[in-house]
Amino acid sequence: MNAENNFAARLIDAGRLAAIARTCGLKADVSYYVNEALKELWRSRSPEEAKKIAERWVLWDAEGRPWPRMPPLENVVQFHRAGTAQVPVVNRPVTPLHAIRAWFEKQDDGVQCEIAGMAALLVFEGADFLDLSSRVWCDCLRRWLSEAGLPAHTIIGRALTFRTCFEYFAESRFTESGWRRSETTALKILEDAKCDPNSEAARLAPIAEKMLDTLPARKGRWMEVRKSWRELASASLTARSLRVWSTLQTK
């Protein structure tokens, strides 16, 4: 039972570790950490016992990837949808949300996943979102930005919410000092992990190593994101711009 409890604890923790990884721009989702837990289970228990524990706690999707059994089964279906629904924005009245959506679609896949991860943590305010894949996060953000029939005050509220949330998280990615802090934090995690292999730092060490490996490339991408975001925000998301847009809707 102790082995099963330990395995279940690792599955519960998979969502948190995946959320940390994806907000750092790393492609390590919940399934990755479930798979790591399965490997350890098979190393430490007999094949028969490991199989029984895994069957109680793990679901496999159509691609053979493992996921925790804790989320509702209908959530698992979303993990292997054939493609991402693209909501066309051509020939629609331009709203602040459409402007954000158009800017979002111009970013590369890695940046999109990071932005959607930021939204999952604050905009959607749902712990269940942390257990979903980054592709589902992106789909949810697209739907949230593209929902039809919203009144003007709701559109403005969502635009301001997104701007506040995005700038709160992205600020550290927009400055040299922010990247230096990220590097220092990752190095500190690796140092602490060496001192205590059973510590929280040891569990975060693989994320820290990947973050250091990808840091130069991510830094370059995010400096470009900073430029395009500031152009969008100054043109469409200032208080004056939003008031003008709202006034036009009443005419």
C-alpha atoms as an extended CHARMM CRD file, in Angstrom:
* protein
*
       251  EXT
         1         1  MET       CA              0.0000000000        0.0000000000        0.0000000000  PROA      1               0.0000000000
         2         2  ASN       CA              2.8790000000        2.3510000000        0.7060000000  PROA      2               0.0000000000
         3         3  ALA       CA              4.1630000000        1.8570000000       -2.8490000000  PROA      3               0.0000000000
         4         4  GLU       CA              0.7170000000        2.6530000000       -4.2230000000  PROA      4               0.0000000000
         5         5  ASN       CA              0.4190000000        5.7550000000       -2.0490000000  PROA      5               0.0000000000
         6         6  ASN       CA              3.7970000000        6.9820000000       -3.2560000000  PROA      6               0.0000000000
         7         7  PHE       CA              2.8140000000        6.3610000000       -6.8780000000  PROA      7               0.0000000000
         8         8  ALA       CA             -0.4980000000        8.1980000000       -6.4220000000  PROA      8               0.0000000000
         9         9  ALA       CA              1.3170000000       11.1360000000       -4.8330000000  PROA      9               0.0000000000
        10        10  ARG       CA              3.5810000000       11.3970000000       -7.8810000000  PROA      10              0.0000000000
        11        11  LEU       CA              0.5700000000       11.4100000000      -10.1970000000  PROA      11              0.0000000000
        12        12  ILE       CA             -1.0660000000       14.1650000000       -8.1740000000  PROA      12              0.0000000000
        13        13  ASP       CA              2.1800000000       16.1380000000       -8.3470000000  PROA      13              0.0000000000
        14        14  ALA       CA              2.4550000000       15.6430000000      -12.1130000000  PROA      14              0.0000000000
        15        15  GLY       CA              0.0670000000       18.5120000000      -12.8210000000  PROA      15              0.0000000000
        16        16  ARG       CA              2.0800000000       20.9500000000      -10.7220000000  PROA      16              0.0000000000
        17        17  LEU       CA              5.4050000000       19.9260000000      -12.2700000000  PROA      17              0.0000000000
        18        18  ALA       CA              3.9690000000       20.1180000000      -15.7840000000  PROA      18              0.0000000000
        19        19  ALA       CA              2.5370000000       23.5710000000      -15.1030000000  PROA      19              0.0000000000
        20        20  ILE       CA              5.9400000000       24.7790000000      -13.9070000000  PROA      20              0.0000000000
        21        21  ALA       CA              7.6310000000       23.2470000000      -16.9390000000  PROA      21              0.0000000000
        22        22  ARG       CA              5.2390000000       24.7160000000      -19.4990000000  PROA      22              0.0000000000
        23        23  THR       CA              5.3210000000       28.2140000000      -18.0350000000  PROA      23              0.0000000000
        24        24  CYS       CA              9.1110000000       27.9240000000      -18.4350000000  PROA      24              0.0000000000
        25        25  GLY       CA              8.6640000000       27.0350000000      -22.1040000000  PROA      25              0.0000000000
        26        26  LEU       CA              9.5310000000       23.3580000000      -21.6910000000  PROA      26              0.0000000000
        27        27  LYS       CA              7.6350000000       20.6160000000      -23.5130000000  PROA      27              0.0000000000
        28        28  ALA       CA              6.9840000000       18.3870000000      -20.5200000000  PROA      28              0.0000000000
        29        29  ASP       CA              3.2760000000       17.7860000000      -19.9690000000  PROA      29              0.0000000000
        30        30  VAL       CA              1.4070000000       15.7530000000      -17.3550000000  PROA      30              0.0000000000
        31        31  SER       CA              1.8330000000       12.5720000000      -19.4060000000  PROA      31              0.0000000000
        32        32  TYR       CA              5.6240000000       12.9530000000      -19.2960000000  PROA      32              0.0000000000
        33        33  TYR       CA              5.6660000000       12.9440000000      -15.4880000000  PROA      33              0.0000000000
        34        34  VAL       CA              3.1560000000       10.0900000000      -15.3080000000  PROA      34              0.0000000000
        35        35  ASN       CA              5.4590000000        8.0870000000      -17.5620000000  PROA      35              0.0000000000
        36        36  GLU       CA              8.4200000000        8.8680000000      -15.2880000000  PROA      36              0.0000000000
        37        37  ALA       CA              6.3970000000        7.6550000000      -12.3030000000  PROA      37              0.0000000000
        38        38  LEU       CA              5.5190000000        4.4490000000      -14.1770000000  PROA      38              0.0000000000
        39        39  LYS       CA              9.1740000000        3.7680000000      -14.9260000000  PROA      39              0.0000000000
        40        40  GLU       CA             10.0210000000        4.0860000000      -11.2370000000  PROA      40              0.0000000000
        41        41  LEU       CA              7.0640000000        1.8780000000      -10.2970000000  PROA      41              0.0000000000
        42        42  TRP       CA              8.2470000000       -0.8880000000      -12.6360000000  PROA      42              0.0000000000
        43        43  ARG       CA             11.8010000000       -0.6140000000      -11.3180000000  PROA      43              0.0000000000
        44        44  SER       CA             10.7640000000       -0.8590000000       -7.6670000000  PROA      44              0.0000000000
        45        45  ARG       CA              7.8920000000       -3.4040000000       -7.7130000000  PROA      45              0.0000000000
        46        46  SER       CA              7.2400000000       -6.7810000000       -9.2720000000  PROA      46              0.0000000000
        47        47  PRO       CA              5.6370000000       -6.6980000000      -12.7520000000  PROA      47              0.0000000000
        48        48  GLU       CA              2.3850000000       -8.1200000000      -11.3660000000  PROA      48              0.0000000000
        49        49  GLU       CA              2.0930000000       -5.5810000000       -8.5530000000  PROA      49              0.0000000000
        50        50  ALA       CA              3.1660000000       -2.6770000000      -10.7830000000  PROA      50              0.0000000000
        51        51  LYS       CA              0.5480000000       -3.6250000000      -13.3780000000  PROA      51              0.0000000000
        52        52  LYS       CA             -2.2470000000       -3.7430000000      -10.7760000000  PROA      52              0.0000000000
        53        53  ILE       CA             -1.2820000000       -0.3410000000       -9.3440000000  PROA      53              0.0000000000
        54        54  ALA       CA             -0.9730000000        1.2340000000      -12.7830000000  PROA      54              0.0000000000
        55        55  GLU       CA             -4.3760000000       -0.0540000000      -13.9010000000  PROA      55              0.0000000000
        56        56  ARG       CA             -6.0000000000        1.5710000000      -10.8660000000  PROA      56              0.0000000000
        57        57  TRP       CA             -4.3480000000        4.9560000000      -11.3540000000  PROA      57              0.0000000000
        58        58  VAL       CA             -3.5090000000        5.4230000000      -15.0450000000  PROA      58              0.0000000000
        59        59  LEU       CA             -5.4170000000        5.8390000000      -18.3040000000  PROA      59              0.0000000000
        60        60  TRP       CA             -3.7930000000        5.5110000000      -21.7370000000  PROA      60              0.0000000000
        61        61  ASP       CA             -4.9830000000        7.6670000000      -24.6320000000  PROA      61              0.0000000000
        62        62  ALA       CA             -5.2770000000        6.6650000000      -28.2980000000  PROA      62              0.0000000000
        63        63  GLU       CA             -1.5830000000        7.4300000000      -28.8410000000  PROA      63              0.0000000000
        64        64  GLY       CA             -0.5540000000        5.1520000000      -25.9730000000  PROA      64              0.0000000000
        65        65  ARG       CA              0.4140000000        8.0180000000      -23.6680000000  PROA      65              0.0000000000
        66        66  PRO       CA             -0.3680000000        7.6480000000      -19.9430000000  PROA      66              0.0000000000
        67        67  TRP       CA             -2.4900000000       10.1530000000      -17.9880000000  PROA      67              0.0000000000
        68        68  PRO       CA             -3.7130000000       10.2290000000      -14.3810000000  PROA      68              0.0000000000
        69        69  ARG       CA             -7.0630000000        8.5620000000      -13.8200000000  PROA      69              0.0000000000
        70        70  MET       CA             -8.0490000000       11.3890000000      -11.4190000000  PROA      70              0.0000000000
        71        71  PRO       CA             -9.3260000000       13.8950000000      -14.0710000000  PROA      71              0.0000000000
        72        72  PRO       CA            -12.7690000000       13.0740000000      -15.5370000000  PROA      72              0.0000000000
        73        73  LEU       CA            -12.5780000000       10.6340000000      -18.4300000000  PROA      73              0.0000000000
        74        74  GLU       CA            -14.0360000000       13.1990000000      -20.8380000000  PROA      74              0.0000000000
        75        75  ASN       CA            -10.9460000000       15.3470000000      -20.3010000000  PROA      75              0.0000000000
        76        76  VAL       CA             -8.7230000000       12.5940000000      -21.6350000000  PROA      76              0.0000000000
        77        77  VAL       CA            -10.5980000000       12.6020000000      -24.9380000000  PROA      77              0.0000000000
        78        78  GLN       CA             -9.4810000000       16.1820000000      -25.5080000000  PROA      78              0.0000000000
        79        79  PHE       CA             -5.8080000000       15.2520000000      -25.2530000000  PROA      79              0.0000000000
        80        80  HSD       CA             -5.7310000000       13.4940000000      -28.6170000000  PROA      80              0.0000000000
        81        81  ARG       CA             -8.0900000000       15.4840000000      -30.7860000000  PROA      81              0.0000000000
        82        82  ALA       CA             -7.1250000000       15.3740000000      -34.4430000000  PROA      82              0.0000000000
        83        83  GLY       CA             -6.4110000000       19.0730000000      -34.7360000000  PROA      83              0.0000000000
        84        84  THR       CA             -6.8220000000       22.5510000000      -33.3210000000  PROA      84              0.0000000000
        85        85  ALA       CA             -9.9540000000       24.4040000000      -34.2940000000  PROA      85              0.0000000000
        86        86  GLN       CA             -9.0580000000       27.6500000000      -35.9900000000  PROA      86              0.0000000000
        87        87  VAL       CA            -11.7290000000       30.3120000000      -35.6020000000  PROA      87              0.0000000000
        88        88  PRO       CA            -11.4670000000       32.6550000000      -38.5920000000  PROA      88              0.0000000000
        89        89  VAL       CA            -11.2280000000       36.3160000000      -37.7620000000  PROA      89              0.0000000000
        90        90  VAL       CA            -11.3380000000       37.5950000000      -41.3470000000  PROA      90              0.0000000000
        91        91  ASN       CA            -14.3230000000       39.8160000000      -42.1750000000  PROA      91              0.0000000000
        92        92  ARG       CA            -15.3580000000       40.1010000000      -38.5270000000  PROA      92              0.0000000000
        93        93  PRO       CA            -15.6690000000       43.4630000000      -36.7730000000  PROA      93              0.0000000000
        94        94  VAL       CA            -12.3180000000       44.0840000000      -35.1120000000  PROA      94              0.0000000000
        95        95  THR       CA            -12.5680000000       44.0470000000      -31.3260000000  PROA      95              0.0000000000
        96        96  PRO       CA             -9.7710000000       44.2890000000      -28.7430000000  PROA      96              0.0000000000
        97        97  LEU       CA            -10.0670000000       40.5240000000      -28.2540000000  PROA      97              0.0000000000
        98        98  HSD       CA             -9.7560000000       39.8790000000      -31.9820000000  PROA      98              0.0000000000
        99        99  ALA       CA             -6.6150000000       42.0200000000      -31.9920000000  PROA      99              0.0000000000
       100       100  ILE       CA             -5.1540000000       39.9340000000      -29.1580000000  PROA      100             0.0000000000
       101       101  ARG       CA             -6.1360000000       36.7070000000      -30.9280000000  PROA      101             0.0000000000
       102       102  ALA       CA             -4.4750000000       37.8350000000      -34.1800000000  PROA      102             0.0000000000
       103       103  TRP       CA             -1.2900000000       38.7130000000      -32.2610000000  PROA      103             0.0000000000
       104       104  PHE       CA             -1.3790000000       35.3700000000      -30.4370000000  PROA      104             0.0000000000
       105       105  GLU       CA             -1.6000000000       33.4150000000      -33.7070000000  PROA      105             0.0000000000
       106       106  LYS       CA              1.5530000000       35.1230000000      -35.0250000000  PROA      106             0.0000000000
       107       107  GLN       CA              3.6720000000       33.6760000000      -32.2000000000  PROA      107             0.0000000000
       108       108  ASP       CA              5.4850000000       30.3560000000      -32.5870000000  PROA      108             0.0000000000
       109       109  ASP       CA              4.1440000000       27.2030000000      -30.9630000000  PROA      109             0.0000000000
       110       110  GLY       CA              6.4200000000       27.3700000000      -27.9250000000  PROA      110             0.0000000000
       111       111  VAL       CA              5.4940000000       30.9550000000      -27.1150000000  PROA      111             0.0000000000
       112       112  GLN       CA              1.8020000000       30.2070000000      -27.6480000000  PROA      112             0.0000000000
       113       113  CYS       CA              2.0050000000       27.3810000000      -25.1130000000  PROA      113             0.0000000000
       114       114  GLU       CA              3.7010000000       29.6430000000      -22.5780000000  PROA      114             0.0000000000
       115       115  ILE       CA              1.0830000000       32.3770000000      -23.0560000000  PROA      115             0.0000000000
       116       116  ALA       CA             -1.7680000000       29.8710000000      -22.7810000000  PROA      116             0.0000000000
       117       117  GLY       CA             -0.1380000000       28.4820000000      -19.6280000000  PROA      117             0.0000000000
       118       118  MET       CA             -0.1720000000       31.9500000000      -18.1030000000  PROA      118             0.0000000000
       119       119  ALA       CA             -3.8750000000       32.2420000000      -18.9160000000  PROA      119             0.0000000000
       120       120  ALA       CA             -4.5820000000       28.8070000000      -17.4290000000  PROA      120             0.0000000000
       121       121  LEU       CA             -3.0130000000       29.8470000000      -14.1310000000  PROA      121             0.0000000000
       122       122  LEU       CA             -4.8250000000       33.1800000000      -13.7160000000  PROA      122             0.0000000000
       123       123  VAL       CA             -7.4770000000       33.9140000000      -16.3310000000  PROA      123             0.0000000000
       124       124  PHE       CA             -9.3610000000       30.6150000000      -16.1380000000  PROA      124             0.0000000000
       125       125  GLU       CA             -8.8890000000       30.1970000000      -12.3620000000  PROA      125             0.0000000000
       126       126  GLY       CA             -9.4340000000       26.4500000000      -12.5200000000  PROA      126             0.0000000000
       127       127  ALA       CA             -7.1710000000       23.8680000000      -10.9330000000  PROA      127             0.0000000000
       128       128  ASP       CA             -8.4580000000       21.3260000000      -13.4830000000  PROA      128             0.0000000000
       129       129  PHE       CA             -6.7300000000       23.2810000000      -16.2560000000  PROA      129             0.0000000000
       130       130  LEU       CA             -3.3250000000       22.4030000000      -14.7940000000  PROA      130             0.0000000000
       131       131  ASP       CA             -3.9530000000       18.7290000000      -15.6140000000  PROA      131             0.0000000000
       132       132  LEU       CA             -4.6480000000       19.4090000000      -19.2820000000  PROA      132             0.0000000000
       133       133  SER       CA             -2.1800000000       19.4660000000      -22.1590000000  PROA      133             0.0000000000
       134       134  SER       CA             -0.7230000000       22.6910000000      -23.5480000000  PROA      134             0.0000000000
       135       135  ARG       CA             -2.6980000000       22.1250000000      -26.7600000000  PROA      135             0.0000000000
       136       136  VAL       CA             -5.9310000000       22.1650000000      -24.7670000000  PROA      136             0.0000000000
       137       137  TRP       CA             -4.7500000000       25.3230000000      -22.9900000000  PROA      137             0.0000000000
       138       138  CYS       CA             -4.2400000000       26.9960000000      -26.3890000000  PROA      138             0.0000000000
       139       139  ASP       CA             -7.6870000000       25.8850000000      -27.5730000000  PROA      139             0.0000000000
       140       140  CYS       CA             -9.3220000000       27.2710000000      -24.4240000000  PROA      140             0.0000000000
       141       141  LEU       CA             -7.5730000000       30.6050000000      -24.8210000000  PROA      141             0.0000000000
       142       142  ARG       CA             -8.5800000000       30.8220000000      -28.4930000000  PROA      142             0.0000000000
       143       143  ARG       CA            -12.2320000000       30.1770000000      -27.6170000000  PROA      143             0.0000000000
       144       144  TRP       CA            -12.0840000000       32.7020000000      -24.7630000000  PROA      144             0.0000000000
       145       145  LEU       CA            -10.6980000000       35.3720000000      -27.1070000000  PROA      145             0.0000000000
       146       146  SER       CA            -13.0890000000       34.5290000000      -29.9690000000  PROA      146             0.0000000000
       147       147  GLU       CA            -16.4290000000       33.9670000000      -28.2360000000  PROA      147             0.0000000000
       148       148  ALA       CA            -19.1890000000       35.5830000000      -30.2620000000  PROA      148             0.0000000000
       149       149  GLY       CA            -22.0100000000       37.7850000000      -29.0240000000  PROA      149             0.0000000000
       150       150  LEU       CA            -20.2570000000       39.2990000000      -26.0070000000  PROA      150             0.0000000000
       151       151  PRO       CA            -21.3800000000       42.7570000000      -24.8550000000  PROA      151             0.0000000000
       152       152  ALA       CA            -18.8380000000       45.5550000000      -25.1270000000  PROA      152             0.0000000000
       153       153  HSD       CA            -18.1570000000       45.7290000000      -21.3810000000  PROA      153             0.0000000000
       154       154  THR       CA            -17.3450000000       41.9960000000      -21.2810000000  PROA      154             0.0000000000
       155       155  ILE       CA            -14.9680000000       42.3310000000      -24.2370000000  PROA      155             0.0000000000
       156       156  ILE       CA            -13.1870000000       45.2360000000      -22.5460000000  PROA      156             0.0000000000
       157       157  GLY       CA            -13.0490000000       43.3210000000      -19.2690000000  PROA      157             0.0000000000
       158       158  ARG       CA            -11.4810000000       40.2950000000      -20.9430000000  PROA      158             0.0000000000
       159       159  ALA       CA             -8.9810000000       42.4530000000      -22.8280000000  PROA      159             0.0000000000
       160       160  LEU       CA             -7.8740000000       44.1450000000      -19.6100000000  PROA      160             0.0000000000
       161       161  THR       CA             -7.7590000000       40.8230000000      -17.7730000000  PROA      161             0.0000000000
       162       162  PHE       CA             -5.5560000000       39.2860000000      -20.4500000000  PROA      162             0.0000000000
       163       163  ARG       CA             -3.2570000000       42.2980000000      -20.5650000000  PROA      163             0.0000000000
       164       164  THR       CA             -2.8200000000       42.3460000000      -16.7850000000  PROA      164             0.0000000000
       165       165  CYS       CA             -2.2620000000       38.5850000000      -16.5840000000  PROA      165             0.0000000000
       166       166  PHE       CA              0.1330000000       38.4520000000      -19.5260000000  PROA      166             0.0000000000
       167       167  GLU       CA              2.2310000000       41.4120000000      -18.4260000000  PROA      167             0.0000000000
       168       168  TYR       CA              2.3690000000       40.0760000000      -14.8520000000  PROA      168             0.0000000000
       169       169  PHE       CA              3.9630000000       36.8310000000      -16.0240000000  PROA      169             0.0000000000
       170       170  ALA       CA              5.8380000000       38.1140000000      -19.0680000000  PROA      170             0.0000000000
       171       171  GLU       CA              7.6060000000       41.0000000000      -17.3450000000  PROA      171             0.0000000000
       172       172  SER       CA             10.5160000000       38.7660000000      -16.3230000000  PROA      172             0.0000000000
       173       173  ARG       CA             10.8410000000       37.5790000000      -19.9390000000  PROA      173             0.0000000000
       174       174  PHE       CA             11.0300000000       41.1370000000      -21.2720000000  PROA      174             0.0000000000
       175       175  THR       CA             14.2100000000       42.2130000000      -19.4730000000  PROA      175             0.0000000000
       176       176  GLU       CA             17.8340000000       41.0950000000      -19.2430000000  PROA      176             0.0000000000
       177       177  SER       CA             17.5970000000       41.1030000000      -15.4500000000  PROA      177             0.0000000000
       178       178  GLY       CA             14.6070000000       38.7640000000      -15.5930000000  PROA      178             0.0000000000
       179       179  TRP       CA             16.5400000000       36.1990000000      -17.6330000000  PROA      179             0.0000000000
       180       180  ARG       CA             19.4940000000       36.4760000000      -15.2650000000  PROA      180             0.0000000000
       181       181  ARG       CA             17.1620000000       35.7620000000      -12.3300000000  PROA      181             0.0000000000
       182       182  SER       CA             15.7830000000       32.7210000000      -14.1320000000  PROA      182             0.0000000000
       183       183  GLU       CA             19.2880000000       31.4330000000      -14.7620000000  PROA      183             0.0000000000
       184       184  THR       CA             20.3180000000       32.0310000000      -11.1520000000  PROA      184             0.0000000000
       185       185  THR       CA             17.2000000000       30.2670000000       -9.8630000000  PROA      185             0.0000000000
       186       186  ALA       CA             17.8140000000       27.2260000000      -12.0880000000  PROA      186             0.0000000000
       187       187  LEU       CA             21.4500000000       26.9790000000      -11.0240000000  PROA      187             0.0000000000
       188       188  LYS       CA             20.4210000000       27.2220000000       -7.3620000000  PROA      188             0.0000000000
       189       189  ILE       CA             17.9360000000       24.3560000000       -7.8330000000  PROA      189             0.0000000000
       190       190  LEU       CA             20.6620000000       22.1640000000       -9.3350000000  PROA      190             0.0000000000
       191       191  GLU       CA             23.0420000000       23.0340000000       -6.5190000000  PROA      191             0.0000000000
       192       192  ASP       CA             20.4360000000       22.2160000000       -3.8460000000  PROA      192             0.0000000000
       193       193  ALA       CA             19.5400000000       18.9730000000       -5.6340000000  PROA      193             0.0000000000
       194       194  LYS       CA             23.1400000000       17.7780000000       -5.3730000000  PROA      194             0.0000000000
       195       195  CYS       CA             23.0940000000       18.3980000000       -1.6200000000  PROA      195             0.0000000000
       196       196  ASP       CA             19.8630000000       16.4860000000       -1.0030000000  PROA      196             0.0000000000
       197       197  PRO       CA             18.7020000000       13.9170000000       -3.6260000000  PROA      197             0.0000000000
       198       198  ASN       CA             15.3460000000       13.5300000000       -1.8410000000  PROA      198             0.0000000000
       199       199  SER       CA             14.5070000000       17.2350000000       -1.7120000000  PROA      199             0.0000000000
       200       200  GLU       CA             11.9800000000       19.2670000000       -3.6630000000  PROA      200             0.0000000000
       201       201  ALA       CA             14.9320000000       20.7270000000       -5.5600000000  PROA      201             0.0000000000
       202       202  ALA       CA             15.8790000000       17.2390000000       -6.7450000000  PROA      202             0.0000000000
       203       203  ARG       CA             12.4070000000       16.7710000000       -8.2290000000  PROA      203             0.0000000000
       204       204  LEU       CA             12.6720000000       20.1070000000      -10.0270000000  PROA      204             0.0000000000
       205       205  ALA       CA             16.2450000000       19.5010000000      -11.2210000000  PROA      205             0.0000000000
       206       206  PRO       CA             15.2820000000       18.0190000000      -14.6540000000  PROA      206             0.0000000000
       207       207  ILE       CA             13.1130000000       21.0870000000      -15.3210000000  PROA      207             0.0000000000
       208       208  ALA       CA             15.9680000000       23.3800000000      -14.2750000000  PROA      208             0.0000000000
       209       209  GLU       CA             18.4230000000       21.5960000000      -16.5750000000  PROA      209             0.0000000000
       210       210  LYS       CA             16.0930000000       21.8720000000      -19.5690000000  PROA      210             0.0000000000
       211       211  MET       CA             15.3920000000       25.5030000000      -18.7620000000  PROA      211             0.0000000000
       212       212  LEU       CA             19.1210000000       26.3070000000      -18.8240000000  PROA      212             0.0000000000
       213       213  ASP       CA             19.5490000000       24.4360000000      -22.1230000000  PROA      213             0.0000000000
       214       214  THR       CA             16.7300000000       26.3320000000      -23.8300000000  PROA      214             0.0000000000
       215       215  LEU       CA             17.2620000000       29.7110000000      -22.1650000000  PROA      215             0.0000000000
       216       216  PRO       CA             19.2850000000       31.4460000000      -24.9600000000  PROA      216             0.0000000000
       217       217  ALA       CA             16.7820000000       30.5360000000      -27.6880000000  PROA      217             0.0000000000
       218       218  ARG       CA             13.7730000000       31.4220000000      -25.5330000000  PROA      218             0.0000000000
       219       219  LYS       CA             15.3180000000       34.7320000000      -24.5900000000  PROA      219             0.0000000000
       220       220  GLY       CA             15.7010000000       35.6710000000      -28.2560000000  PROA      220             0.0000000000
       221       221  ARG       CA             12.0910000000       34.7460000000      -29.0490000000  PROA      221             0.0000000000
       222       222  TRP       CA             10.7160000000       36.6360000000      -26.0830000000  PROA      222             0.0000000000
       223       223  MET       CA             12.5680000000       39.8090000000      -26.9660000000  PROA      223             0.0000000000
       224       224  GLU       CA             10.6810000000       39.7170000000      -30.2850000000  PROA      224             0.0000000000
       225       225  VAL       CA              7.4300000000       39.0320000000      -28.4140000000  PROA      225             0.0000000000
       226       226  ARG       CA              8.0830000000       42.0940000000      -26.2290000000  PROA      226             0.0000000000
       227       227  LYS       CA              8.3420000000       44.3040000000      -29.3010000000  PROA      227             0.0000000000
       228       228  SER       CA              5.1500000000       43.0360000000      -30.9670000000  PROA      228             0.0000000000
       229       229  TRP       CA              3.1890000000       43.0560000000      -27.6930000000  PROA      229             0.0000000000
       230       230  ARG       CA              4.0900000000       46.6540000000      -26.9070000000  PROA      230             0.0000000000
       231       231  GLU       CA              3.0220000000       47.6920000000      -30.3930000000  PROA      231             0.0000000000
       232       232  LEU       CA             -0.3360000000       45.9440000000      -29.9210000000  PROA      232             0.0000000000
       233       233  ALA       CA             -0.8950000000       47.2610000000      -26.3900000000  PROA      233             0.0000000000
       234       234  SER       CA             -0.0990000000       50.8680000000      -27.3080000000  PROA      234             0.0000000000
       235       235  ALA       CA             -2.3510000000       50.7380000000      -30.3770000000  PROA      235             0.0000000000
       236       236  SER       CA             -5.3800000000       48.7940000000      -29.1350000000  PROA      236             0.0000000000
       237       237  LEU       CA             -5.2870000000       48.1440000000      -25.3930000000  PROA      237             0.0000000000
       238       238  THR       CA             -4.7340000000       51.4990000000      -23.7150000000  PROA      238             0.0000000000
       239       239  ALA       CA             -7.5590000000       52.9770000000      -21.6350000000  PROA      239             0.0000000000
       240       240  ARG       CA             -8.1590000000       55.6130000000      -24.3140000000  PROA      240             0.0000000000
       241       241  SER       CA             -8.2320000000       53.0440000000      -27.1390000000  PROA      241             0.0000000000
       242       242  LEU       CA            -10.7350000000       50.9060000000      -25.2700000000  PROA      242             0.0000000000
       243       243  ARG       CA            -12.9720000000       53.8920000000      -24.4850000000  PROA      243             0.0000000000
       244       244  VAL       CA            -12.9550000000       54.9420000000      -28.1410000000  PROA      244             0.0000000000
       245       245  TRP       CA            -13.8220000000       51.4040000000      -29.2640000000  PROA      245             0.0000000000
       246       246  SER       CA            -16.6170000000       51.1690000000      -26.6860000000  PROA      246             0.0000000000
       247       247  THR       CA            -18.0750000000       54.4950000000      -27.7760000000  PROA      247             0.0000000000
       248       248  LEU       CA            -18.1270000000       53.3900000000      -31.4100000000  PROA      248             0.0000000000
       249       249  GLN       CA            -20.1930000000       50.3290000000      -30.4580000000  PROA      249             0.0000000000
       250       250  THR       CA            -23.0650000000       52.5400000000      -29.2560000000  PROA      250             0.0000000000
       251       251  LYS       CA            -23.3420000000       54.4860000000      -32.4920000000  PROA      251             0.0000000000
